[in-house]
Amino acid sequence: AQEGNVIADVRREVEEWAKNQTQEITRLKDLERYRKEFVGNVSHELKTPIFNIQGYILTLLEGGLDDPKINKLYLKRTEKSIDRMISIVEDLESITKLESGELKLRIESFDLVKMVDEVFEMEMMMANERKIQLVFERPEKPVLVRADKKRIMEVMTNLVANGIKYGKRKGFVKVSFYDLAGNVMIEVMDNGIGIEKNDLPRVFERFYRVDKSRSREQGGTGLGLSIVKHIIEAHKQTINVKSVVDEGTTFTFTLEKAK
Ligand code: ADP
């Protein structure tokens, strides 16, 4: 009987070991799939501006150089494509840091009202181009929060820029603050194209873009919202999204009030 017990023990141990091995293999396979997908997505995103630049240069070399108008136009386009590559690479750096937990927050007190003013100023050109009104329900007094200023600037810029990008002509993007106990809730609302219910839970995933063709027109990496979410979660705060197709989208997140 004792021998039987020993055998049963050994069998249990072997089974346990085999189970762990299987789990480990699954984990490694998932990681490998994720890595492949990531690299695939990145190269796909980078290819577009690279091929564009190649095209512009070819046009210039094949005679465009002699025409000052074409010259300027194609150099401008080249510059835009390079800007795009820079923002892709910057997004990649951010996401890598955020996902490896390397991001160290530099918490300080700052005024959110000033920040929204700055973000609106930066996004004004894009908004004007698309005839979108930037609305700020501006509190009279400063709204002081404790957070990483640079990172929250990234969050605000991303959300406002998305509101413009996925807005409808002559629409609006509105920022409002709400007082919660100890926290401030920031709302970024637009009356743009909205997001389908099925896509909604996925918009925070890296590289996820709703309706590829339509999003593609607008340009973007599909990294913005995943970066946003990481930043808010690193602050131990939350971010939510609500959306109705054709009516608009509202993002809300919270930050700690400064005393
Ligand atoms: P992208 O670089 O594609 O803008 P994001 O991570 O910022 O990437 O957003 C992911 C996707 O979520 C976008 O491609 C778009 O389809 C959708 N999305 C984000 N913000 C909005 C919004 N305000 N209105 C409608 N759709 C949005």
Residues whose N, C-alpha, C, O or C-beta is under 5 A from the ligand:
A	BS01	ADP	N162 G163 Y166 G192 G194 I195 V203 Y208 R209 V210 S215 G219 G220 T221 G222 L223 G224 L225 S226 T249
